[in-house]
Amino acid sequence: MSNKNEMGAFLLRVVLGVVFLAHGAAKFQGGIENVAGWFDSIGLPGALAYVVAIIELVGGIALILGIGTRIVSTLIGFIMVGAIFTVKLPAGFLDGYEYDLVLLTVAVFLVLNGSKLYSLEQLILKGKEDLHSITKSA
């Protein structure tokens, strides 16, 4: 990936992380029990609210730091597909699922391309490669 593409992927990763960190935090701050009750009211298991909120909160932090970008983005993609088909689709495109579709697209981009720039995971992997090359040459 070129430097411009890496910068673009970095921006997408961090913004997606901030958005989901905020959404996850809001679910806990607003009372996760209320969110679980709402999930129940739309026919989803209330326990799923906890799973979604944790993925959003922890996943958002992981994306910002650049840890497990592809895995977290996959999970976020599933959440967005679920949100679109269970809640947003009936409202139509505008004022319905357009925002979720953008978030889904960003998540899919990150699944396909990753994001190594300013990534803690890349820093750790580079450190392991450097250590491996030092021990191999010794």
N, C-alpha and C positions, 0 to 999 in steps of 0.2 A: 504494500500500500504506500502511495506517495505521502509526503509530509502533509500536504493539503488535505488529503483524504483522512489521514490519522487525526489531524486537528478537528475535522468535521465529526469523525466518530467519537472523539473525546468530548466534544460539545454535546452531542446527542446523548452520550452515556451519562454525563453529569446532569444535564437537564432532566432526563428521564428519572435519574436517581432522586433528584430534588423533588420532583412531582410526586413520586411514589412514597418517599419519606414523609412528605407533608400529608398525603392521603392516609397512610398508615397511622401516623401520629394523631390525626384528627379522629380516626375511628376509636382509638383508645381514650383520647381526651373527652370525646363526646359521650363516652360510655359504651364500651364494647358490647355490653348486654343489650343495649338498644339496637345496635347494628345486628346482633344475633337474632333479636326479635323481628327485625325487619326482614332478614333472610328467611326466617320461618314464615312470615306473612306472604312472601312471594313464592313459597313452595320449595325453598332450598333449606337444607339442614342448618340450623343455627350455629352449629359447631364450625361450619365452613367459614363463618365470619371471622373467627379467630385465626384460621389458617390464612385467609386472605390478608387480614390486617398484619399478621406477622411477616408474610412474604413482602407486603408493601413496605413496612417499616425497616426490617432487616435488609431486604433486597435493595431498598433505596440507598441505605448506607453503603452496602457492598458495591453498588454501581458507582456511587460517588468516589469511593476509594479504588475502584477498579479491581474488585475481587469477584471471581466467578461470573464475569459479565455475560457469557453465553448462557449459562445455566439460569441465572436470575432473569435474564431477558426472555428465556423460554417460559418460565413460570409467569412472568408478567403478561406475556402474550396469551397464555391460557386464561388468565384473569380477564383480559380485555375481550377475548372471544366470548367468554361467559357473560360479561357485562352487556355486550352488544346483543347477544341472542336472548338473554333472560329479562333485560330491563329496557334497553335503549331502542331496539329495533322498532317497536310499535310507535314510538314518537317520531319516526322518520329520520331523514338525514340531518337537516338543520334542526338545532335544538334537541337532537336525539343522539345519534351515534357518531357524528363527525369527529368530535374530539377523541373519543375512544379509538376510532379508526386511525387517527394520527399516532396516538400512543402505541397502538398495535404495530403500525408500520415501522416506527422507530425501534421497537423491540425486535421485530423480524430483521431489520437491518443489522442490529447488534448481534443477533444470533448468527447471521451469515458472515459478518465481517469481523466481529470482535472489536476491541478497542484497547490497544496497548499503550498509547501515549499517556504519560503520567499515571500509569496503572501500578498499584501496589503489587498485584500479582506478577506483572512483568518484571518488576524490581526484584522480587523474591526469586523468580525463575532465572533471571540474569545472574543473581548472586550464586545460585546453585550451579549454573554453568561455569561461572568463574572459579568456584571452589573445585568443581570436577576437573577443570583444565589444569588447575594448580596441582591437585593430587595425582593426576595422570602423568604430569611431566616430572614429578618428584621421584 
